[in-house]
Each structure stands twice: as C-alpha cells, then as structure tokens.
Amino acid sequence: MRSPVLNGDIATCTDTATSTSNVLINNRSVCTVITSAAVGAILGPGSPKVRVNNAVISVNGDSVAPHGDTVHGTATMVATSVKVFVP
C-alpha cells in the first residue's frame, strides 16, 4: 500500500506537483498519471486499481518525465499523506 500524490507534494527534484482533479483528500486535489505534473508529467505507473476521473492516480515513488539536467532527469514523486493508502 502506498500514499497517493496530492497537489502540492514535492518531487525528489524539489518541483511541486500540480493537479486539476476535482477529487480531494485532506482538502487537496489528487494527482493522476499523465494529466498531473511536477514540471514534467507524472509518468506513473500509479495505482492501476484506483482511478479518479477515469485516470490512474499517482502514488509515492512514481516517475516524473525528465525536464532538465541532473536531479530533474530522474525525479520521482514523494507523497506526504499519512492517513490514506491505496493498493
């Protein structure tokens, strides 16, 4: 079980996740694979068993599309929710 990525969570490259999802956890939008980003698109793989607006939700450890040099080339998402976990 892993935590979902929410709007405002930080990637390992220190870029902030953004989401326009209308589904909230702790009053923050849930991020989805491909449609949400941390500068680069969140690539997943996400949690294929949980969908929001017909898109797979992003979870802790998901890859972020390369969007620059060094740390921006291999970034992953770091989810901060400690009360919600998904398969």
C-alpha positions in Angstrom: 0.0 0.0 0.0 1.3 3.5 -0.9 0.2 7.0 -0.3 -1.4 8.9 -3.2 0.3 12.1 -4.5 -1.6 15.2 -3.8 -1.5 18.8 -5.2 1.5 20.5 -3.5 3.5 17.3 -2.8 7.2 17.6 -3.8 9.2 15.5 -6.3 12.8 14.5 -5.4 13.9 17.3 -7.8 12.1 19.8 -5.5 9.4 20.7 -8.1 5.8 20.9 -6.8 3.0 18.6 -8.0 0.1 20.3 -9.6 -3.4 18.8 -10.2 -6.7 20.0 -11.5 -8.6 16.9 -10.3 -12.0 17.6 -8.6 -11.4 14.7 -6.1 -9.9 15.9 -2.8 -8.0 14.2 0.1 -7.4 16.4 3.1 -8.7 19.3 1.0 -6.0 18.8 -1.7 -6.6 17.6 -5.2 -5.5 14.0 -6.1 -2.8 13.8 -8.8 -3.3 11.5 -11.7 -0.8 9.9 -14.0 0.0 11.9 -17.2 -2.6 14.6 -16.5 -0.8 16.0 -13.4 2.8 17.3 -13.3 5.8 18.3 -11.2 7.1 20.5 -14.1 7.5 17.2 -16.1 4.4 15.0 -16.4 3.9 12.3 -13.7 4.5 9.1 -15.7 3.5 6.6 -13.1 3.0 3.6 -13.0 0.5 4.9 -10.4 -2.1 2.6 -8.8 -4.0 0.9 -11.6 -6.7 -0.3 -9.2 -7.7 3.3 -8.2 -9.0 5.9 -10.7 -10.0 9.5 -10.5 -12.0 11.0 -13.4 -11.1 7.8 -15.3 -7.3 8.3 -14.8 -5.0 6.2 -12.7 -3.9 8.1 -9.5 -0.3 8.9 -8.9 1.4 7.3 -5.8 4.6 7.7 -3.8 7.6 6.7 -6.0 6.0 7.4 -9.4 8.4 8.6 -12.1 8.4 12.2 -13.4 9.2 12.9 -17.0 12.7 14.3 -17.5 12.6 18.1 -17.6 16.2 19.3 -17.3 19.7 18.2 -16.2 20.9 16.4 -13.1 18.1 15.8 -10.5 15.4 16.9 -12.9 16.3 13.9 -15.2 15.5 11.2 -12.8 12.9 12.6 -10.4 10.2 10.7 -8.5 7.2 11.8 -6.5 7.2 11.9 -2.7 3.7 11.6 -1.3 3.0 13.2 2.1 -0.3 11.8 3.0 0.0 9.6 6.1 -3.7 8.7 6.6 -4.7 7.4 3.1 -3.1 4.4 1.4 -4.0 2.7 -1.9 -3.1 -0.7 -3.4 
